[in-house]
Amino acid sequence: GFLVEILEASGHAVDVAASGQSALSQLKQRDYQAIICDLRMPHMDGPGLYEALKALKPHLLERIIFATGDLLNETTDSFLKSTGRPCIEKPFMPAQIRELVEQVAGENEA
């Protein structure tokens, strides 16, 4: 997809998960420098994945960037505020994505 192209063009290696559950199993196996997580996914949504990671690998929570194609509703909005994580909205802006990923990945290199 579009996000993958943007990130690979910037020299990032990208793994894609089709659902929250497959994302979780990938995250169990290895750590990522940045995680772009759709708020809406089949089987386990963004908030579900966030909660699961909180228990499994809390250090990865600071690497999450949420993405949404919907207008934020109250529930989503208060969830995002509670996590303090950035959220990108469709239509995605390549520069914004690159910047966020580099920012998040950069914070973890120290």
C-alpha positions in Angstrom: 0.0 0.0 0.0 0.8 3.7 -0.1 2.3 3.8 3.4 4.7 0.9 2.6 5.8 2.7 -0.6 6.5 5.9 1.3 8.5 4.2 4.0 10.4 1.9 1.7 11.3 4.9 -0.4 12.8 6.5 2.7 14.9 3.4 3.3 12.8 1.7 6.0 12.2 -2.0 6.1 8.5 -2.6 6.4 6.5 -5.6 7.6 2.7 -5.5 7.1 0.1 -7.2 9.2 -3.4 -7.8 7.9 -5.0 -7.8 11.4 -4.4 -6.8 14.9 -3.8 -10.4 15.9 -1.2 -11.0 13.2 0.5 -7.7 14.2 0.6 -8.9 17.7 2.3 -12.2 16.8 4.9 -10.3 14.7 5.5 -8.0 17.6 6.0 -11.0 19.9 8.8 -12.2 17.7 10.7 -9.0 17.3 10.8 -5.3 18.2 10.2 -2.6 15.7 11.5 1.0 15.7 8.1 2.4 14.7 4.7 0.8 14.5 1.9 2.3 12.4 -1.3 0.9 13.7 -4.7 1.4 12.1 -7.4 2.2 14.7 -9.8 -0.1 12.9 -8.6 -3.6 12.1 -10.3 -7.0 11.8 -10.2 -9.2 14.9 -8.4 -6.8 17.2 -8.6 -3.0 16.8 -5.9 -0.4 17.5 -7.0 0.1 21.1 -7.0 -3.7 21.6 -3.5 -4.1 20.2 -2.4 -1.2 22.4 -3.8 -2.9 25.5 -2.2 -6.2 24.5 1.2 -4.6 24.0 0.9 -2.9 27.4 0.9 -6.3 29.0 3.4 -7.9 26.6 6.0 -5.3 25.6 5.2 -2.0 27.2 8.4 -0.5 25.8 6.9 -0.7 22.3 4.0 1.6 23.3 6.2 4.6 22.7 6.8 3.5 19.1 3.1 3.4 18.0 1.7 5.9 15.5 -2.0 5.4 15.0 -3.7 5.8 11.6 -7.3 6.4 10.8 -9.5 6.8 7.8 -12.5 7.9 9.8 -13.3 11.2 11.4 -12.4 10.9 15.1 -15.4 10.3 17.3 -15.4 10.9 21.0 -14.4 7.4 22.0 -11.4 7.3 19.6 -10.5 10.8 20.5 -10.4 10.1 24.3 -8.5 6.9 23.6 -5.9 8.8 21.6 -5.6 11.4 24.3 -5.1 8.8 27.0 -2.3 7.2 25.0 -0.6 10.5 24.1 0.4 8.9 20.8 0.3 10.7 17.4 -2.4 9.9 14.9 -2.2 10.3 11.2 -5.4 10.7 9.2 -6.2 9.8 5.6 -5.4 11.2 3.1 -1.9 10.5 4.4 0.8 13.1 3.6 4.1 11.4 2.8 6.2 14.2 4.5 4.1 13.9 7.6 4.5 10.1 7.8 8.2 10.2 7.1 8.7 12.8 9.8 6.7 11.0 12.4 8.3 7.6 11.7 11.8 9.2 11.9 10.9 11.0 15.0 9.6 7.9 16.7 12.4 5.7 15.5 15.0 8.3 16.4 13.7 8.5 20.0 14.4 4.8 20.4 18.0 4.8 19.1 19.3 6.6 22.1 
